Amino acid sequence: MKPFKLYSIQEVAKMFNVNASLLRYWEKEFHTIHPLKSEKGTRQYREEDIESIRLVYHLVKEKGLTLEGAKKKLKDNKENVIHNEKIVDRLKFIRSELLTLMEELTDAEKHIT
């Protein structure tokens, strides 16, 4: 069984390269994002919160939807949004790997000539 990990708001903000204030705003707008809070109000994000943030980030920051558009998309067809986000994420990984290979080939070519 995977250990239960909680993330601070700073860690999550860094994961998505956004401000902590944006995460707090999204928390108010999207009811699927509900981190645990300590007595002092410190937010602790679970994996399911991070996955919800990932979907919102994909729709708003990558696809350019408004918050209302993202809410509608998640309400109408959340499974399709999840599927598409996973495909985009996989394609980004493949692109990164291909760029690394291209750099390695270029470096190897320089050493040969």
C-alpha positions as CSV (number, residue, x, y, z in Angstrom):
1,M,0.0,0.0,0.0
2,K,1.3,3.4,-0.9
3,P,2.1,5.7,2.0
4,F,-0.4,8.6,2.6
5,K,1.4,11.8,1.6
6,L,0.1,15.3,2.2
7,Y,1.5,18.3,0.4
8,S,1.7,21.9,1.5
9,I,0.2,24.7,-0.5
10,Q,3.7,25.8,-1.4
11,E,4.6,22.4,-2.7
12,V,1.4,22.2,-4.8
13,A,1.9,25.7,-6.2
14,K,5.4,24.8,-7.2
15,M,4.2,21.6,-9.0
16,F,2.0,23.7,-11.2
17,N,4.1,26.8,-11.3
18,V,1.2,29.0,-10.0
19,N,0.7,31.2,-6.9
20,A,-0.7,29.8,-3.7
21,S,-3.4,32.5,-4.0
22,L,-4.6,30.9,-7.2
23,L,-4.9,27.5,-5.5
24,R,-7.0,29.1,-2.7
25,Y,-9.2,30.8,-5.4
26,W,-9.7,27.5,-7.3
27,E,-10.6,25.8,-4.0
28,K,-13.5,28.2,-3.7
29,E,-14.6,27.8,-7.3
30,F,-14.2,24.0,-7.7
31,H,-15.8,21.9,-5.0
32,T,-13.6,18.9,-6.0
33,I,-10.6,20.7,-4.5
34,H,-10.9,20.5,-0.7
35,P,-7.6,20.1,1.1
36,L,-7.5,19.1,4.7
37,K,-7.0,22.0,7.1
38,S,-5.4,22.1,10.4
39,E,-6.8,24.0,13.4
40,K,-4.7,26.9,12.3
41,G,-6.1,26.7,8.8
42,T,-2.9,25.3,7.1
43,R,-3.9,23.5,4.0
44,Q,-2.7,19.9,3.4
45,Y,-3.4,18.6,-0.1
46,R,-4.1,14.9,-0.8
47,E,-3.4,13.1,-4.1
48,E,-7.1,13.5,-5.1
49,D,-6.9,17.2,-4.5
50,I,-3.8,17.4,-6.7
51,E,-5.6,15.4,-9.5
52,S,-8.5,17.8,-9.3
53,I,-6.1,20.7,-9.6
54,R,-4.3,19.0,-12.5
55,L,-7.7,18.9,-14.4
56,V,-8.5,22.5,-13.6
57,Y,-5.0,23.5,-14.7
58,H,-5.3,21.6,-17.9
59,L,-8.6,23.2,-18.8
60,V,-7.9,26.7,-17.7
61,K,-4.1,27.2,-18.3
62,E,-3.5,24.8,-21.2
63,K,-6.7,24.8,-23.1
64,G,-7.6,28.4,-22.2
65,L,-11.1,27.9,-20.9
66,T,-12.7,30.3,-18.5
67,L,-13.5,29.1,-15.0
68,E,-17.2,28.8,-16.0
69,G,-16.2,26.8,-19.1
70,A,-14.0,24.5,-17.0
71,K,-16.8,23.9,-14.5
72,K,-19.2,23.1,-17.3
73,K,-16.7,20.7,-19.0
74,L,-16.1,18.9,-15.7
75,K,-19.8,18.7,-14.9
76,D,-20.8,17.5,-18.4
77,N,-18.1,15.0,-19.1
78,K,-15.4,14.6,-16.4
79,E,-14.3,11.2,-17.6
80,N,-13.5,12.6,-21.1
81,V,-11.5,15.5,-19.5
82,I,-9.5,13.0,-17.4
83,H,-8.8,10.9,-20.5
84,N,-7.8,13.9,-22.6
85,E,-5.5,15.3,-19.9
86,K,-3.8,11.9,-19.5
87,I,-3.2,11.8,-23.3
88,V,-1.8,15.3,-23.3
89,D,0.5,14.5,-20.4
90,R,1.7,11.3,-22.1
91,L,2.4,13.3,-25.3
92,K,4.4,15.9,-23.4
93,F,6.5,13.1,-21.9
94,I,7.1,11.6,-25.3
95,R,8.1,15.0,-26.7
96,S,10.5,15.5,-23.9
97,E,12.1,12.1,-24.5
98,L,12.4,12.7,-28.2
99,L,14.0,16.1,-27.6
100,T,16.5,14.4,-25.3
101,L,17.3,11.8,-27.9
102,M,17.7,14.5,-30.5
103,E,20.2,16.4,-28.3
104,E,22.2,13.2,-27.7
105,L,22.3,12.4,-31.4
106,T,23.5,15.9,-32.1
107,D,26.2,15.7,-29.5
108,A,27.3,12.3,-30.8
109,E,27.4,13.6,-34.4
110,K,29.6,16.5,-33.3
111,H,32.1,14.0,-31.8
112,I,32.2,11.9,-34.9
113,T,32.9,14.8,-37.3
